Amino acid sequence: MPPPIDTFSFAGSAALNLPVSIRIVSLEGEETPFLDSTLIKHPEIRYVGSNTSQHSDLYATAQVWAGSKPLTVPVQTSYRAFKTERKWNEWLTLPIRYSSLPGNACVAITVWDISLTAAGSTGKAVGAKGHAVPFGGTTIPLFDKDNQLYKGRYKCSMHRLAEADGYENSTTPAFPDKEQAERARRLRSNKAKHNGGAAAGLSDDEDDNDTLHEDPLYKDEEDDGNGDVSARDPDAAEIERMDRLFKKHEMGEIPTVEWLDQMVFRGFEKRVMRSAALTLKAATPGYGTGDVATGSDTSGANRRPGPSRFMLNVELPRFDHPVVFVDHEYPPPPVSYLQNLSTSQSGLVMKPPPEVHFGPGIDGAAGDSVLGGRLVRVYDPEVGARDNPAESKHRRLVRSQHRHGTLDKDLKPNAKVRDELNVIMSYPPTQALSSEEKDLVWKFRYHLTREKKAVTKFVKSVNWQDASESKQAVQVLGRWTNIDVDDALELLGPTFDHRSVRAYAVERLRKSGDNELLLYLLQLVQALKFEHISTSEAAAAAAAAAAAASGRRSHEQRLEPVDEVAAAAAANTQDSSLARFLISRAAGNLMLGNYFHWYLMVECDDHSIEQSPEYRAVYRKVAYDFMAELEQRPNGPETRKTLLRQAEWVVVMAKISSEVREANESIARRCERVRSFVLDPKNELVTIDPPLPLPLDPSIQIVGVAADDVAVFKSSLHPIKVTFKDTEGRKYPILFKMGDDLRQDQLVIQIITLMDQLLQKENLDLKLTPYKILATSNVMGLTQFVASVSFQSLSTKYKGAPTAALAYLRQNNPDANAPLGMRRETLDTFVKSCAGYCVITYILGVGDRHLDNLLLAPDGHFFHADFGFILGRDPKPFAPAMKLSKEMVETMGGSGSQHYRQFKQYCFLAYTALRKSSNLILNLFSLMVDANIPDILWEPDKTVLKVQERFHLELNEEDAIRHFERVIDDNLNAIVPVVIDRLHGIVQAWRP
């Protein structure tokens, strides 16, 4: 197995809605004073504060730049009276948030000096603003080369006499290398020549050779002729390295060792002192080149300044996790836009490109080579979303010829066109039609009215924004032959919002019986999200009264109608043909009404962030309208009372489940607590009179609880098992789970139930066990308990047997004369059920399969439990596409047995039969894309495609069977699942 991948937690800059801030700490460095001869020649220098005092008043400004443009106004530090050091220690908050920063954002920091003559002189110093001249500047980027936000303390190089800029090729980089330093010096020199003014207070009437930017007395250290300072000071490089290590130590990236840290700190202080002494020595008389005037005076008072090196200490905010730059991602451009220029156009003579003037800080050298006499193509993300005017005009012209002509009704395709139409009809629901295919379907729309499978393709080919075309399309729909229910479900999906189309689909559903409608009820309730149900204040009042928080009183509030509010709610569902249809059918059938009510209640009570308030309001209106409809039916009030009693029963069960979860007791003590609770007369569980239809299965009328048959399971949620007695004296055990959202398991069981019926229509009974699951809210639900044992438990119980499952079936179904020592019916049931669940779990992409959720009933029924991972998701690496364990095959007699060959044959029959109904299954999943189900929320836009991939609709039946046989063989010979099952068994054995 590969080594485990280390987790890395980080935050995106787009989620950081905090203002950008930076702390100006202090300014380090010094320089020698001017020579007396220089002060005499340039008396205005005396009026610049830093020229006369090492601790003169300075202030700093910070400004955010990006793309050579300022993004904010400058922010200035407050006044500080410096005594022994230039230290601000002040946080500046910039008027921009981290979420609004581009990836190339930087902060330009300028330290300003006070000059009394800067504002009044006829020729201002370069960069002068009022009575201030730039002392130096530095530009620090906010994101590093890995797009990670800088944080912590930094020493930034100060570029003397330069105002900080935020250009792409900045002249004042905070962390320059040798090449950057030389380029910055050259750019600043060119800038000074271009401006032509004097710096630091020199007037324009001075000779150019006397300006301070040109005078050697203002040389920076990179221009002193000696190269890097580290060449003269051997400790400089080491000090810089230690500064970086101290920063890591401060951030906690280097562990603290107190005695060792003290030694390092003392050694570092000695190096700093030695480096400072060397700097002072470099500034002693004779280090320079002599007096400006005579070149001979080397006295301390008349020497010229030596090289200066200033560093600005700043601090950026620290966050608990690294912050990574996140940018808006545009959708990819259409394929037609990305096509290269055709070869036929390559020889065209184009006009020369216009002259381009680049702004300051933008290097135009690279752009010139890119232009190269060709046009520049810029991607506009809106282009792909807009219709091409030429194509739109062509479509209108083509369809206008086939709109009102009487010949269209008699138009028939030839053999070639008929083949093209057949190909279009075979497309799965997820495939979009090209403009040519849409025109072809529209042209032969009258001919296709006899093809029931063509209705969805016709609806896709219509431009519903065109009033005249949509009106004729509705008329054509009225002539269409009866369609199947899978096509009707597709028309109720999120891609079809025209009222007439959805009403047409509902009319088809009216022909379905209650039992068939029950198979799709879960998806039809989700389809209400795509209906045109208006909202209003009256409806909001109905919603507030319809569904509140869980509890006995809240259920009463849901179910007690008020005439005025009911009328308002009913008025808001008149726009939805689907809502009216479901309410009408549910009010007339207790089975439908029971499940319809609980499906609505789950959506009403879902206050998670994934459920939008608009959807919640829609379900509350429909729920209240359902209650109002029941009031108008002859048996409606009795049904309402039944639903209210069910709600009270769920509240009682939730109370005991919550107590069991919170109690810190042994399993035996928890079971005793459950038993005492159900026997308490005030809970009304011992005797239920009149009988109550069980919400999990309304066909079961429960009359009381069997107190001697309760249990608490050993898991994190501690679900409780309670057995109820029905009117016929039979026992019906259920599991009540608190703290778990069962909607995903409910969906999988519903699809398994549907697939079971589809297979039985093909005369293929695979002995499936689609036990019932009902989510009563997003945190609790009911599950039918089926007597069974897991393969993991069997391996522990029958440790000495070669095959534990085989020994278990022999013990419960002995037959010495039958193959493998068990009854033939039992073995046949096991083989068929294994085949059925292998195919179904493969199609649904069920993951996290291990021996604890593979269950076996005493009569040979094999089935799966716990569908926490579907659609190809699996918490384990190298998970197989299908769970076919070695124990399952050995129970059939081995891979060479006749029963194993029969198992494969059942798999092939089931796979091909379900492929025939693939459109129905895909349409059911398309209606669930907005459902609050974990594995659908993971990638909702790919939900249907993931299921479609498992069907392999691009293959014919023979190739599909070969593919599925390879899947079976690969899973049978895989080693990783065996290792994972062993490891899972070891982990479970060590669990308390």
N, C-alpha and C positions, 0 to 999 in steps of 0.2 A: 504493500500500500504506500502511496506517496505520503510524504510528511504533511502534517496538518498545516493549513494556511493560517498565518497569523492575521488576526483581525486588526483593522486600522480605522479608527474613528476620526472623522473630520466633518467640518461644516462648510457649506457653500456660501460664497460671499453674497449671493442673491438673497439669502435668508437672514443676513446680518443687517437689521434695520437700526443701526446705531450710527451716530455722526462720527466722521473721521476726526481723530484727535492725535496730537503729537506733543510731547513734553520737551521744551527747550531747557536743557540742564545747565550747561556751562560752556565757556569758551576757553580753550587751553592754547598756550603758545605765547611767544614774545618776540620782539624785534628790537634792535638797537636804535637809539635816537638818531636824528639827522645831524649831519655835520654843521658847525656854525656857519661855514662858508655857504652851505646850501640854504640855510635859513636867511642869510643876508641877501642872497640872489633871488630867493623866492619867499618873500615875507608873508605871503598869504598862507603858506603852509602852517604858520603858527596858529591859525584859526581853526584848524582841524583837530578835534579833541584828542584823537589817538596819537597824533604827532608830538604832543606835549606831555601826555600822561599814559602810563601803562595800564591804568584802571579808569580810563575816562568813561563817560556815560555812553552806552550803546543800547540799542533796542533791536529786536528781531521781528521779521514778518514771515508768514508762511502762506503759501498759495498752492492749490491743487491744479496740476496741469495734466493734459493727455492729448496725444496727437498734435503736439506743437501748439496747442491752444489752451488758454486758462479756463478752468471749469468753475472757479470760485473767485470771490474778491479776496484780497490779502487780509490776514488776521494778524494783529500786532500784539506784542507783549506789553505788559504794564511797566511803569517806570521803576527802575532799580538804581539805588545809589551804591556803586561798587566801592569797596574799601581795599581789600587785599586780593580779590579775585573777581573775575567777571562771571557771575553765577545768577541765573534767573530762576531755575527750578520751577517753571511755570507750565501748566498744561494749556495748550491752545486747541479750541474746538472749532473745526472748519465746517462751513455751511454745506456739507454734502454727506450722504450716507454711504456706508460701505457697499450696500446693495446697488448703488447707482454708479459705482466705479467701473471703468473699463480696465482691461488687463494691462494696459501700458500707462496707468496713472502714476503720477509721482508728485512729490511735495517739494516745491522750490522755496528754500529758506535763505533769506538775505539778512545779514547783520548790518545795521545802518550806523554811520558815524555822524556826529554833529559838526557842521561847518557853518560858521557865521557869515561867510562870504558866498556860500553856494547859491543862495537865492538872488542876491543882489548883483552878482557879477554879470557882465555882459556876455560872457561865454561860460556857460555852466559846465561843471565837470560831467564826465560821461556817467549817466545813470543817476545824476543828482535829482532829488525831489525835495523842493522847498529848501530847508536848512539842513538837509541830510544828504550825505554821499555814501555810496556803498562801501562798507568796510571789507566785506567779502561775502561770497555766496556759495551755496552747495545745494545740490538736487539729489534727493534720495527717492528711489523707486518704492512703491508700496507693495509690489509683488516681485518675487524672485524669479529666476529662470525656470523654476518648476511650477510657476503660477501659484505659489503659496505666499500668503500674506506675511510680510516681515513683522516681527514682534521682538520686544525687549530693547536693550540699550545698544547704541551704535556710536562709533567715532566717525564723523564725516569730515572729509578734507575740505577746508575752506580755501576758496580761490580768491586771493587778495585783490581788492579793489573792483571785483566783478559782481554785478547783480545776478542773482541766481535766475536761470531760465529753465523752462520745462520742455525745451525742444527735443525732438527725437534724437538728434545728435547734439546733446547738451554740451555747452562749454564749461559747465560747473558740476561734473559728476561727483557724487559723494564718495564713491569707491573706485577711483580711476586706476587703471593699469598704466604701464609706461606709454603704450601707444595712444591710449585715451588722453593721458596728460599732455602729450606732445600736440595732439590734434586740438585739444581745448586751448592750449597756449597760442597756437597758430590762429585759431578762430577769434580769440579775444584780441590778438594783435591786429588782425584784419578789421575787426569791428571798430577798434580805436582809430585806425587810419581812415575808415569810412566816415566815422562821426566827425573827425577833425578837431574836436574840442579838447580842452585840457582836463585832466583828472585831478580829483582831490583839491579843487579850488583854483587851478591855474587858468588864466584867462586866454581868450583866443588871440590876443595880440602878441602872445609869446611865440617864439620861433618853434616850429615843429620839433626840432631836435631837443627842445627844452621841456616838452610835455612829459609828465611823469610816466605815462604808459610807454614812452620810448626811452626814458632815461634809465640807465643801468641801476640807479639806486632803488628802483622798484622791481628788480628781478625776482621772480619766484624761484623756489629751489630747483624746480625742474629745468630752469633756464640758467643755472649758475655755472654751467660748463663742467660740472663734476658728476653729472648723472644723478642717480638716486641717492637719497640721504643714507640709505643702508650701506652704500659703498664706503662712506666716511665713518659711519657709526655702526659698528658690528652688532650692537645691542638692539638696534631699531627693529630689525626683522623679528628677533626673538620677542620683543615687547609686543609687537603686533600679534604674533602667534599666541602669546599668553593672554592677551586681551580677548581673543576669540574663545580660548578655553575658559576664562573666567565667566564669559557670557553663558557658556553651556553649563558651567557649575551653578550659576545663579538660576538658570531655568530648570535645574534638577536633572539634567541629562547626564551629569557626572556625579557619582555617589560621594557623599561627604565623609571624609576621614579627618577628624579634628586635628590630631597631632601632625599629620602629614600636610594638611592645609596650612597650618601655621608656619611650617618650614618653607613652603612654597611662597607664601605671602611675604615673608621676610626676605627671601632671595629675590623676589620680584621688585621689592622696594629698593634693594641695593642696585639692581640693574637700572632702574629708573633714575636713581640719583647719579649713577655713572654716566648715563646718556645725557642727563641735563648738564653735567659738568662739561661733557664734550661739546655740547651746543654752545655753552658760554665761551668755551675756548675758541670755537669757530668765530664767535663774534668779537673777539679781542682785537686791539689795534694791530694792524698789519695783515689781518686776514683778508681785507679787501684789497683794492687796487690803488688806494691812495686818495688824496683830496681831489675833488672835482675841479677846483680852480688851478691848483699848482701841481697836484700829484705827488707832493713831498711831505705834507703835514700828516703825521701819524699820531698826533696826540689824541687822547680819549675824547676830548670835547669836540674835535674837528673831524672825527672819522665819519665815513659814509656808512649807511646801514648794510649789514650782512644779510644773508638769505633768511627769510621768515617762513615759519611753518605753523599754521594755526589749525586746530581741530575743534569742531563743534560737537559736543556730546548731546545726543538726543535720545529719547525713549519713546517707543511705540507701545500701544496697549497689548497686554497679554490676554490670551483666551485659553479656556480649558482644553480645547482641541485645535489642531491646525485648521486654518481657514483657507480654502482653495477657491481660486477664481472660477466663477460659473457664469457663462454667457448665455444669452438667449439663442436657442437652436432653431434655425429656420427650416421649414420642410425642404426636401430636395427639389431641385428644379425639374420640370418635365423633361422627358427624354429628348423630345424634339428640340428643346432649347440647347441641350448639351452637344448636339451633333456638330461636328467640325464643318468648316466651310467646304463646300463641294469642290471637287477638282476642276469642274468647269468654270468656277469663279476665280480660281487661283491666278489666272492670267490677266484678270481685269486690272486696268490702271486706275488706281484710286487717287483722290486728291491728297496732297501732302497734309500731314497732321497739323493742326493749328499750333502756333507758338504757345508754349506753356510757361507760365511764370510761377515758380514754386515759392511758397511762403518761407519765412525764417525758420531755420532748423530742419527743413525738409530737404533731403538729398535727392536731387532729380536725376542723378546719373543712372540709377537702375531703371527708372521709368523710361528714359530715352531709348534704351536698348529693347525694352518691351514693346514700345510703339512700333518702331521699325517700319514706318510707312503703312501700317495696317490699322484698322479701326480697333478701338478698345471696347471689349464687351464687358458690361457690368451686369451682374445678376440682380434682378429685382424680384423679390419673393412674391410680390403680388401678381406677377405676370401669369404664373401657372394657375392662379385661382380665377382669373378673368376669362370670359369666353372670347374666342377669336372672332372678331366682327365678320370676317370673310366666311368662316365656317357657319356662323349663325345665320347669315344671309343665305348661304347655300342651302342650309337645312329648311329654312322657310320657303325658299323657291321650290325645292324638291317636294316638300310635303303639300304645298299648295296645289300641285298637280294631282295629288292623290287624296284630296280632302273632300271635295264635293262631287267628284266625277262618278257617274252611275256605273262606269266600267269597273271601278275598284271592287264592287261586290262580286263580280264574276271573274276577277283576275285570279289565275291559277299559275303556280310556279312550274317551270320545266324541271327535267330530271336533275340538272346541275344545281339549280336554285333550291330544289327540294332537299338535296343532300346538304347544302349549306344551312338551310333552316333546321334540319335534323341535328346538325352539329351544335347549333345555337341552343336548341332545346335540351341538349344533353349537358349543358353547362351546370355546374353546381351553383347553389344560391350565392356563394361568395364572389363569383366571377362577374366583373363588370362588362358591359357591352361596349364595343367601339361605336363610333358614329356611323360607320358604314353598316354595321350589324343592326343598329337601331333603325336606320332608314329601310333596311330590307324587311325587318319585322313589321314596320308600319305600312309598308307597301302592300304586304300580303296579310294584313290584319284580319280581313273578312274571311279569308281562307283558313286562317289559324283558329277561328272561333270554335271549330269542331275539335281542336286539340286542347284537352284540359291542362296539359303540362305547359302550354305556351302562354298562359295568362300572366304569369309573373314576368316573363320576358317582354310581353307587350306593355305592361305597366311601366317597366324600366325604359322602354323606348319612347315614351310619351314625354313631351315637354309640358309639364303641368303648370309652368308659368305663363304659357300661351293660353289665353281664355278660350279662344275658338277651338284650339286643338284639344284642350282638356275636356271641353263640352262634348266633342265628338267621341273622345275616348270613353267617356262615361256611357254614351249610347251604345258603343261597341261592346262594352262589358256586359250590358244587359242581354246581348245576343249570345254570350259565351255558354258553352256546354257546362254541365255541372263539374266542378273542380274537386280535387281531393283535399282532405283536411290539411295535409302538409303545405300545400300551396296557400291555403287560407291563412295558416299560421305565419307564413313568410310575408303576406301582405299586411299583417298586424305588427311587423317589426319596426325598428326605429328608422329605416330608410324610406318608409312609405307614410307620408303624413297627410295625404289628401283625404278629406272626409268621405268622399264617395267611394274611394278604393277600400277604406277600412270598413265602411258600411257593407260593401259587397262581400268582404271576407266574413263579417259577422253573420250575414244571411246564410252563408254556407255552414257556419257552425250551428245554426239553428236546426239543421237536419241531423246533427249528431245526437245520439242518445246520452242519457245521464252518465252511464258507465264509461263511455268513450270520452265524454267531456271531462270526467274526473281525472283521466290520464294526463290531460294538458292543463288542468286548472291552475297549477302552480305557475306555469308560464303565462297563462292568460291574466293572472293577477299582476304579474310584472309588466305585461303589455299595457296596463292602465297608465303607466308612466308616459307613454307615447300618445295618449289620447288628448283631445282638445277639451279639457275640463277647466273652465274658467274659475278664477278666484275672485272673491269679494269679501267685504267686511262681514256680511251676514254669514257667508260660508265659513269665515274664520271663527265666528262665534259658535257655529255648529261643530267645527273641528275641536274647539276647546272643550265643549261638553261631550264630544264623542269619545275621546280617548285621552286619559290623563295618566298619571303615574300608576304603577302596579299596586294592587291591594284590593281589598273587598269593596271599599267605597268607590275606588276608581272604576272598577268594573260596573258598578251600578250606574255611575255617571255615563259610561259608554252606552249603556243599554236602555236608559230611561229617556224616551224622546219627548220633545216639546213641539207642539204643533207648528208654531211660527218658525222655529229653527229648522224643523224637518222640511217645511215647505221651501225655505231658502236653500237647504242642501239639495233637495230634489231638483230645484231649478238649475243648479250648477252642474248637474250630471246629464241634463237633457242634450247637451252637445256631444255626448259620447255614446255612440251606438253600442260599443263593447260594454261599457259600464251598465247601461240599461239591460242588456242581454244577460250579463252575469247575475245582476241583482234579481231579475225575474226568474231565472232558472234556479238560483240558490234558494229563493224564497219558497219554491214549490217542491223542493226535495231536501229532506233532512241531512242526507249524506253530503250532498253538495254544499248545503248551507253551513254545516259544521266546519268543513275544511275551508270554505270561503271566508267564514268569520275569523278563524284562527290565522289564516294567511294575512288577512287585513290587519289583525291586531298586532302581529309581529312587526309589520311595516309601520304602524302607528306608533309603537313603543320604541322604535329604533331611533335613538338620539345620538348615534355615533356621528363622527365628522364625515363619514363616507355617505351618509344619507342626507340629501339636501332637504331643507325645510319645505321647498315647493312640493317635492314628492310626498313628504309626510302629510302636508295639507290635503293633497289629492286623495290619499288613502283615508284620511279622517272623514272627508266629505262622502266618499263612497260607503264607508262603514256606517255612517249615520243614515244615509239614504237607504241602506239595506235594512236597518232597524225600522225606518219609517214604512218601508214596503211590507215588512212582516206584520205591522199593525193593521194593514189593510187586507191581509189574507185571513181565511176562516180559521186555520190552525196557527196563524202567525204568533199571537200572544203566547201560546203554549211553547212554541219554538224559542221565543225570546227568553222565557223563563228557564228553559233547558240550557240555553247558552249562558245565562247568568249563573245557574247552579254549577255548570262546568267551570266557569271562571272562579267561583268560590272554592271549588274542589282543588283547582290548581294552586290557589293561594295557600290552602292548608298543606298540600304536599310540598310547596316551596318552603314553608316555615320549618317543617321537620328536617328537610334536606339541608337548610341553612344551619340549623342547630347541630346537626351531625358533623358538618364540615368544620364548624368553629370549635367543636369540643375536642380537647386534647386528651383523648381516651384511646383505649385499645379497641380492636375491632369487635371483640365480644361485648364490651361495654356499650359501644355504639349500637350494636344490634339490639341490645336490651333497651336502649333509649328509644329506638324506633318502635319496638314492640309496645312499650308503655304508651307511646304517643298515639298509635293507631287504636289502642284499647280505651283511650280516654273518651267518654261519651260526648264531651263537648266538641270534639272534632268531627263527630258524625260520620265516622268511617266504618265502625263495626256493623252498623245497619244503615243502609241507604234506601230511603223510602220517600217517594216512589223511585223505581229503578232509574239510574242515570246512564244515558248513552255515553260511553267512554270517548273522550275527545280524540284519542289515538285511533279508535275504530268504532264509529257510532253504531255499527251493527251489533256490538257487544253491550248489553244492558247490565251494568254491575249493580249488585244489591248489597254488597258488603265486602269486608276485607278478611282474608285468612291470616289471623295474627300469628299463627305458628310458622308461617312461611314468609319470613322477612329476612333480609340480609343487607350487609353493607360491604361494598367491594373495596379491596385494598389498592387504592390509587390516590393520586393527588386531589381529585375532586370528590372522592368517596361517594359515588352514586349509590342510591338505595334501591333495593329490589323489594317490591310489594306485590303480593298476589291477591287479586280480587276474584270474587265469585259472581257468576252471571245468573240470569234468571233460570237457566236450565241446569244449574248446579255445577257447571264446569268452572275450572280455574283458569284465570288469565293473568300470568305474571308480567309485570312491566318494570322497566328501569326508569327512575326519575333522576335526571342530571341537573345540577345547579352549578352555574359558573361556566357553562360551555355553550357555545353557539352551534346548534345542530342543523343550521340551514344547509350547510354543504353536504352533510350526511343525508339530509332529507332529499336533496336534489339527486344524489347518486342513487338512492333507493328508488326514487320515482322513475329514473331512467332505466334501472334494472327491471322494474315492474313493467314498464312499457316494452322493453326488449323481450321480456318473457312472453308477453302476449303476441308480439310480432312473430316470434319463433313458433308459437303454438298455431298461429294462422298458417304457417308453412308445414304443419303436422310434425313439428320438431319440439318435443317436450324434453327439456334438459334438466328437469327436476331442480329448478332454481328455488331459492328461499328468500324472496323479497320481503323480509320482515318490515314492519311498519315503524316509521319515525315521524314525530310531529314536534316542530319547534313552537313552543308557546310564547316565547319572547326571544330576544337576541342573547339572553344569558341562561335560559333553561329550556327543557323539553322532555319529551317522553319517548321511550324506545320499547318496542316489544321484546320480551325476553324469550329466547329460543334455547331450550335445553341442549347444550353442546359442550364440547371440551376442545381446548386449543391443542395444536400439534406440539407446542412447547410442553404443555402439561403431560401429554401422552408420552413424550420422550423421557420425562422424569419418572412417570408411573411405571412404564414398561421398559425400564432401562436394559434389562437383560435380553429382550426380544430383538430379533434382527430388524423388524419393522414395527414400530410402536402402533401406528394407525391400523395396520393389518391385524395385530393382536387384539386391539380394541374392538374392531368389527367382528372378528371371530368370536370374541367373548359374548357380544350382544346378539349375534346372528349366526349361531353355529350350524354347520351342515357338513358332516364328514364326507358326504358323497359329492358335494359341489366343488367347483374349482376354488382353490385357495382356502378351502375349509369354511366358507361362509355362504349364505343363501345367495342364489343368483340375482334375486331382485335387489339385494343390498349392494352387490358389486356393480350391477347395472346402474343403480342410482348414483353411486360414487363416481363412476366413469363419466356419466352424462353431466353431473353437476360440476365436476372438475373441468370438463370441456367448456361448459357454458360460462363459468366464471373466468376462465383463462381468456376467452374471447372478449368478454365484456370489459374486464379490467384493462385489457390491452387497448381497446378502443377509447376508453375513458382516461387512459394514462394514470391509473391509480398507483400511487407510490407508497413508500414506507411499508413495504410488505415484509413481514417476518413471521416466525412460527407462532407468535402470540396472537395475531389477528387472522390466522387461518383456522377455521373452526370446523368441527366434524360432529354431526349428530349421531346418536346411536343407530338410527336406521340407514345410515350411509350418506345422508345429505351433507355435502361439502359446501361451505360458503365463506365469504369474507366479511370482516367487520372493521370499523374504525377507518373512515375515509377522510382523514385529515389532509391528505395530499392527493390531488388529482391533476389532470391535464399535463402530465409529464413531470411535475415537480416531485422531488424526493430529497429528503435530508441527507441521504447516504451517497457517497461517491460511487460511480460506475454501477448505478442501479439498473437492473435488467428491465427490458420493455414489458416482460410478462413474468409473473411469479409461477414457476413450475418447479417445485422442490423435488429433491431426490426421494423424499418420503412419499410424496404423492405418486410418483411413477412406480416405486417398489410396491406400494399397496395395490396397484393394478396388476402386478406380476412381473414388473421389469420392462425395460425398453424393447425387449425382443418378444414380448408376449402378444397374444391375439387381442387382449383387452386394451393394451396400449395403442395398437394399430386402430382399434375401434375408437379410442379416445381421439386420435388425430382426425379420423373421418368425421366425427361429430364436430370437431373444431372447424373443419373446412366447410361443413354444411351451415354451421351457425354464422361463420364469417361472411359467406356469400349471401345468406339470407338477410343479414343486417345491412350489407352493402346496398341491397335493393331499396331499403328504407332509409338510406343515408340522408336524403333531403329532409325527411321528417325530423331526424335526430339533430341535424345541423340547425334547422329552423328553431327547434326548442332551445338550443344553446344560444342562438342569436337573440332570443327574447330575454335571456338572462344576463346580457352583457352589463346592464346597469344595476344588477342585484348586488346586495352587500354580502357577497360570498368571497372568502379570502383568496382562493386560488383563481377566481375570475377577476378580482380587483388587481391581482398581480400584473396581468397584461390583458385588459379587457378587449383591446382591439385585435388580439391574436387568439382569443378563446375559441372561436369557431374554426379558425385555421388549424389549431392544434388537433381538434377532433377530426377534421377533414383529412389531415395528413395520415392518420391511422387507417382510414378507409382505403387509401391509395386508389382513388377513383380514376386516375389516369391509366390504370392497368385493366386489361380484360379479366374475365373471371378465372381463366386458367393461370395467367401470370400472378394474379392475386393469391391464388391457392399456393403457388410455389413460394411466393414471398412469405406467406404465413407459416409454411412448413419450415423455412429457414429460421424464422423467429423462434419456433418451438425448439428446433435443434440447437440453436445458439444458447438459449436459456437452459436447456437440459445439460449442456456441456460446460456452462460457465462455472468458474471456480470462485469468483468474488462473492456471489450471493451465499455460497456455502460458508465461506469464512465469516461473512457478516452475521449469518444466522448463529454460528458458534459464538461469536463475540457477544451477540445480543443475549444468548442464553447465559453466558458467564456474568454479564452485567445484571441480569434479572435475578440470578442466584444470590448475588451479593447485596441486593436491595433489601432494606429492613422490612 
